[in-house]
Amino acid sequence: MRIGRAVTPDATVPGPAARVVVLTADPAFEDTVRSIFAAAIRVIVQLSRLSDGKRRVMSIAEITGLEGDIIQMQEIYKFVRTGTAPDGAVQGHFAATGVRPRFLGDLIAQGIKIPGAYFDPSQPL
């Protein structure tokens, strides 16, 4: 019998991908690996292949930590599908969710300035 597992996340939304990222030699270390993952990974960028065959970024989410054994995250940007063109191309736009990422202060400290309007859901991106 072989103990352990390696998992490649494949999910339609970013949350389940964060929950299945466990690479351990022994299931007894899953909590430790989950804790390391939550501390080391800051952003999940979720891609999907759409009906027109093109891959598109669907969601950008920030890992915010652990609550018990659940990895917590908040979505920052999402793709909003608005329709399909006559040629079959997926139409849509990116929208802010209104959440400012917790790592924004780290970017500012490094001299990277991101306007507040980039996080305003009423403003086009």
N, C-alpha and C positions, 0 to 999 in steps of 0.2 A: 504494500500500500504506500502510496506517495502522499506526503502531507505538504500542503502549501498550494498556492495558485498564483497565476499571473493573469491579469485582466486588462484588456484594452477597452476603454470606455467607448460605447456606441449607444448614444441616447438621442432622443428627439428634442430634449430640453436639457439645459446644463445641470440641473440638480441631480438627476440620477447618475450622471457621469461622475460627479464628485463623490457620490456614495459608493460606487463600485471600484474606485481606484485604490486597490489594495494589492500590494506585492510583498508577500511574506513567505518565509520558509516554514513558519509554524503559525497556525491560527491564533495561538496565545499572544502573538505580538501585534494583532490587528489594531488594537487600541493605540499602541505606540505609533504604528505606521500612519494611522488616521490622524493622530495629533501632529506628527511631523509634516504630513501632507498639508493640513490646514494652516500650519505656520509657514511653510515654504512656498506654497502656490498662492499667488495674489489674484490672478485673473484667469477666467476660463472663457475662451473664444469658441463658440459653438458654430460649426458649419453644417450646412445641409445641401444635398443635391435636390434641386427643385424640379418641377414637372417639365421645365424646358431643357433639362439636362445640365444646367449650369450650377456650379457650387456657389453658395452665397453665405456670408456671415449672417447668422440669424439672431445671435444674442452675444452680448459681452456682459459678463457677470463677475463680481468681486467676491472672493472667499473672505468672509469676515471672522471666521474662527469656528470653534466647536461649542455646542451646547449639549452637554452629556456626551453621547457618542455620535451625534449628528453634525455633519459639516454644514455650517450656515453660510448662506450666500445672498447677495442682493444683485438684481439685474440693473445694469446701468443704461444700456442701449438695447434696442430690439428692432428687428426688421418687421415692418408692417406691410403685408401683402394687400394690394388694392385691386388687383385684377390680372387679366391675361390679355396681351396684345393679340391682334389678328394673326400674327406670325407665330403665336404660341409662347412668346417671351413673357416671363413673369414680371409684373409691374409692382412697384412698391417703393417704400422709402424707409430710412432709418429714423427712429424716434428715441429721444431721451425718455427715461422713465421718471425723471425728477429726482433721482437719488444721486447725491454727490459721493463719489468713492472715498473711502477712508484714507486711501493712499494719496489723495490730492495734496495734502500737506508735504508729503515726501517729494512730490514732483516740484512743488513751489520751492522747497529748500534746495533743489538741484538747479534752479533757475528756469524751470519749465512752467510757463504761465498758460493756464487754460481758462478762457473766459467763462464766467458763470452761465452765460446764455447757452453754452454747449450742454448744460444739464437741465435746461428748461424745456419741459415737454410741449409748451405752446410755441416754441421757436423751431423753425425748420433747420435741419442739419445740412 
